[in-house]
Amino acid sequence: MDKMKVTYEAMLGLAAEMVLDEAFKKYRTEQIYKAIDRALASGDEDTFYRLAKELNEMRK
């Protein structure tokens, strides 16, 4: 019974980590999109390309 509890707790831990990772990725993606919008509005080409590259790397 103890082995099942340990396994269950490990699975819960992994599930929680996956949820947290996905939430962070979503938050960071939203932040990048907002920053890209600001870069486009201000004509900051370097920042736009840097952020676009970061966004593309996150999607891999």
N, C-alpha and C positions, 0 to 999 in steps of 0.2 A: 504494500500500500504506500509506503514512503517513497519508493522509486517512482510510482505513478504521480505522486504529489510533486516531486522534484522535476519530472518531465513536464508536467502541466505548468508549473511555474516558469520553466525555461521557455516553453512555447508562448506563454503570456508575455514574457519579457521580450521575445523576438517580435511578437505582434505589436507590442507597444513601441518598439524601436522603429518598426516599419511605418507605423502611423506618424510618429514624430518626424522621421526622415521625409515622408511625403508632405507633411505640413510645412516643414522648412523649405522644401523645394518649391512648393506653391507660393509661399510668402516671398522667397527670393526672386522668383520669376515675376511676380507682380511688381516688386521693387525695380527690377531691371526694366520692365516695360515702361514704368513711370519715368525712370531716368532717361530712357531712350526718347520718350516724348519730349522731355525737357531739352535734351541735346538737339533734337531736330528743330524745336522751336527757337533755340538760340543760335542755331547754325554751327554747333560744335561738332565738327566732323570726326575728330579724333576720339572723342568720348563716345559718339555713336558707334563707330567701328569697334572700339574696345568692348562696349556693352553687348553689341550684336554677337561678337565672338564668344563672349562669356555665356550668353544665352544659348548659342548653338552647341557649345561644349556641354552644357547642362542637359541638353536633349539627347545626348549619346548614351 
